[in-house]
Amino acid sequence: MGRWTAAQRLARREGTLNAHRVKLLDAEGMVWEPREEEWERTLAGLRSYRAAYGHLAARRRERWGEGADVVRVGELMANLRRKGGLGRDEERAAARAAQLRAVDEDWDCPWPLDWQRCYRQLVLLAADEPDGRAPRIAPGVRIDGDDLGAWVARQQEPRVWARLSTEQRARLEALGLRPIEAAPGRGVEGTGAAGSGKRTATARAAFQCGIAALAQWVEREGAERPVPRKHVETVVFDGEDADIRLGVWTSNVRSRFGTLSQDERNQLTTLGMPWAG
């Protein structure tokens, strides 16, 4: 059967399989290009991973999915990035590279994967801030195994900053980071970080939206269960549905707990957050 199926595929590629037989085989669910079907399954897994973590900079041994759908995403991405990893056929390789860029434009970034992973984590945190700037993150705050606070502080060291590429610096600057000597009052470690000083009405409203989502989670799951990092909670706020990245929001609020107002701290305490006591 295997040899016969291979012969039908070859005949179709060569144009010698008549239309009627093609139709009959299609009706039986014939897979004409097994490699392409496997590639589509791989892409689906990568899209799912990217949606959950915001990047494709997985560690080498990292896996994603369950059962038959498990993707060894770390090994897979390492193989795809190596020379010839997309296949020998140049046209197919170019098409697959375009598909990967559609999933994550930085899938084959020129800088270290550890840097890309931490950068993307910071982008997700900044997205929850009204001004789009990175919040203050103290060294020791870990996200997905990375000490993000220490990483941020390291990027702002003048000697480290000088070794970054122009593109890397531009990305960090867009998040409000600068080398410490150049702008000591700016960035995640500076006094101008989000959350310090007077907070805008927009920031207070965003906090209340997050609290509403957290309250909904606690009512359903209980305060003792941590919110998974990738969890999105849909909550009605001001009469409209809002999708809150609750895992990211909770981590963000916890890292800058000391900058919150007393009323906001009390709300977190009331919800039973163990770190808000």
C-alpha positions in Angstrom: 0.0 0.0 0.0 2.9 2.4 0.8 4.5 1.8 -2.6 1.2 2.1 -4.4 0.4 5.4 -2.6 3.9 6.8 -3.4 3.3 5.8 -7.1 0.0 7.7 -7.2 1.7 10.8 -5.7 4.5 10.5 -8.3 2.0 10.1 -11.2 0.1 13.2 -10.0 3.3 15.3 -9.8 4.2 14.2 -13.3 0.7 14.9 -14.7 0.0 11.3 -15.7 -2.8 10.6 -13.1 -6.1 11.3 -14.7 -8.6 13.7 -13.1 -11.1 11.0 -12.3 -8.6 9.1 -10.2 -7.5 12.3 -8.5 -11.1 13.0 -7.6 -11.6 9.4 -6.2 -8.4 9.7 -4.1 -9.4 13.1 -2.8 -12.7 11.7 -1.7 -10.8 9.2 0.4 -8.7 11.9 2.1 -5.5 11.4 0.1 -2.6 13.4 1.4 -0.6 14.4 -1.7 2.2 16.2 0.0 2.9 14.5 3.4 5.9 16.8 4.1 3.7 19.9 3.6 1.1 18.5 5.9 3.7 17.9 8.6 5.0 21.4 8.1 1.6 22.9 8.6 1.2 21.0 11.9 4.6 22.3 12.9 3.6 25.9 12.1 0.4 25.5 14.1 2.4 24.4 17.1 4.8 27.4 16.7 1.8 29.8 16.4 0.4 28.4 19.6 3.7 28.8 21.4 4.2 32.3 20.1 0.7 33.3 21.2 1.5 32.1 24.7 5.0 33.4 25.3 5.4 36.2 22.7 8.5 34.8 21.1 10.1 31.8 19.4 13.3 32.1 21.4 12.7 28.8 23.3 15.4 27.1 25.3 16.9 24.1 23.5 15.0 21.4 25.5 11.7 23.2 25.7 8.6 21.4 24.5 5.1 22.7 23.8 1.7 20.9 23.5 0.3 17.7 24.6 0.1 14.1 23.4 0.5 13.7 19.7 0.7 17.4 19.2 3.8 17.9 21.3 6.4 20.1 19.5 10.1 20.0 20.6 10.1 23.7 19.9 13.6 24.4 21.2 15.3 21.7 19.1 13.0 22.5 16.1 13.9 26.2 16.1 17.6 25.4 16.5 17.4 23.2 13.4 15.4 25.7 11.4 17.9 28.4 12.1 21.0 26.5 11.0 22.3 26.8 7.4 20.0 24.7 5.2 17.6 24.1 8.0 14.6 25.1 5.8 15.5 22.5 3.1 17.5 22.3 -0.1 14.8 23.6 -2.4 15.4 27.3 -2.5 11.8 28.2 -3.4 10.3 26.1 -0.7 12.9 27.4 1.8 12.0 31.0 1.0 8.3 30.3 1.4 8.9 28.7 4.8 11.0 31.5 5.9 8.2 33.9 5.0 5.7 31.8 7.0 8.0 31.8 10.0 8.3 35.6 9.8 4.6 35.8 9.8 4.6 33.9 13.1 7.4 35.9 14.6 9.5 38.4 12.6 12.4 37.8 15.0 12.4 34.0 14.6 16.0 34.1 13.3 17.2 37.2 15.2 20.9 38.1 14.9 21.4 38.5 18.6 21.4 35.8 21.4 18.2 34.0 22.1 18.4 34.8 25.8 18.4 38.5 24.9 15.4 38.1 22.6 13.4 36.1 25.2 14.0 38.7 28.0 13.3 41.6 25.6 9.9 40.0 24.6 9.0 39.5 28.2 9.7 43.2 28.8 7.5 44.1 25.8 4.6 42.2 27.3 5.0 43.9 30.6 5.2 47.4 29.0 2.1 46.7 27.0 0.1 46.8 30.2 1.4 50.3 31.1 -0.6 53.3 29.9 2.5 55.0 28.4 3.9 51.8 26.9 7.1 52.1 28.9 8.6 49.3 30.9 7.7 49.3 34.6 10.3 49.2 37.4 11.4 45.6 37.8 13.7 44.8 40.7 16.5 42.3 40.3 15.3 38.9 41.5 12.0 39.1 39.7 11.9 36.0 37.5 9.6 35.3 34.6 9.7 31.9 32.8 13.0 31.1 34.5 14.8 34.4 33.5 15.8 37.0 36.1 14.2 39.8 34.2 15.1 42.5 36.8 18.8 41.6 36.6 18.7 41.5 32.8 17.2 45.0 32.6 19.8 46.4 35.0 22.6 44.8 33.0 21.4 46.3 29.7 21.6 49.7 31.2 25.2 49.4 32.2 27.2 51.6 29.8 29.7 48.9 28.8 26.9 46.5 28.0 24.8 49.1 26.2 27.8 50.0 24.0 28.1 46.3 22.8 24.4 46.2 21.7 23.5 46.6 18.1 21.8 49.8 16.8 18.5 47.8 16.5 18.8 46.4 20.0 19.3 49.9 21.5 16.4 51.3 19.5 14.1 48.6 20.8 15.1 49.2 24.4 14.8 53.0 24.0 11.2 52.5 22.7 10.5 50.9 26.1 12.0 53.8 28.0 15.4 52.3 28.8 18.7 54.3 28.5 22.2 53.6 29.7 22.5 54.8 33.3 25.2 57.4 32.7 23.3 58.9 29.8 20.0 59.3 31.5 20.1 58.3 35.2 16.5 59.3 35.9 15.0 57.3 33.0 14.2 53.7 32.4 13.2 50.8 34.6 15.6 51.6 37.3 15.1 55.4 37.3 12.7 57.5 39.3 10.7 58.2 36.1 9.6 54.6 35.8 5.9 53.9 35.4 4.1 53.8 38.7 6.3 56.4 40.5 5.0 59.9 41.4 1.5 60.8 40.6 -0.4 58.2 38.6 -2.7 59.2 35.7 -6.4 58.5 35.6 -5.7 56.1 32.7 -3.2 54.2 34.9 -5.7 54.0 37.8 -8.4 52.8 35.4 -6.2 50.2 33.9 -5.4 48.9 37.5 -9.1 48.7 38.3 -9.7 46.7 35.1 -7.0 44.3 36.1 -8.5 44.1 39.7 -11.9 43.2 38.2 -10.3 40.4 36.2 -8.3 39.1 39.2 -11.5 39.2 41.3 -13.2 37.1 38.7 -10.3 34.6 38.7 -10.3 34.4 42.5 -14.1 33.8 42.6 -13.8 30.9 40.1 -10.4 29.4 41.0 -9.6 30.6 44.5 -6.9 32.9 45.7 -4.5 30.1 46.5 -4.1 29.1 42.8 -1.5 31.2 41.0 -2.6 32.7 37.7 -0.7 31.0 34.9 1.5 33.4 33.0 -0.2 32.9 29.6 -3.8 33.1 31.0 -6.1 35.7 29.5 -9.2 36.6 31.5 -12.2 38.2 29.8 -14.0 40.7 32.0 -16.8 43.2 31.5 -15.4 46.7 32.4 -17.3 49.9 31.8 -19.9 48.0 29.9 -17.4 46.5 27.4 -15.6 43.1 27.2 -11.9 43.5 28.0 -9.3 40.7 27.5 -6.7 41.0 30.3 -3.4 39.1 30.1 -4.0 38.4 33.8 -0.8 36.3 34.3 1.4 39.1 33.0 -0.7 41.8 34.8 -0.4 40.0 38.1 3.4 39.6 37.7 3.7 43.2 36.8 1.7 44.5 39.8 3.6 42.2 42.2 6.9 43.5 40.9 5.9 47.2 41.6 3.7 46.6 44.6 5.6 49.2 46.6 4.6 52.0 44.1 0.9 51.3 44.4 -1.5 53.5 46.5 -2.7 52.2 49.8 -6.2 51.7 48.4 -4.8 49.6 45.6 -2.8 47.5 48.0 -5.8 47.0 50.2 -7.8 45.7 47.2 -5.1 43.1 46.5 -5.0 42.1 50.2 -8.8 41.7 50.2 -8.6 39.4 47.3 -6.2 37.2 49.3 -3.0 37.7 47.3 -0.3 36.1 49.6 2.3 38.6 48.4 0.1 41.6 49.2 0.2 41.0 53.0 
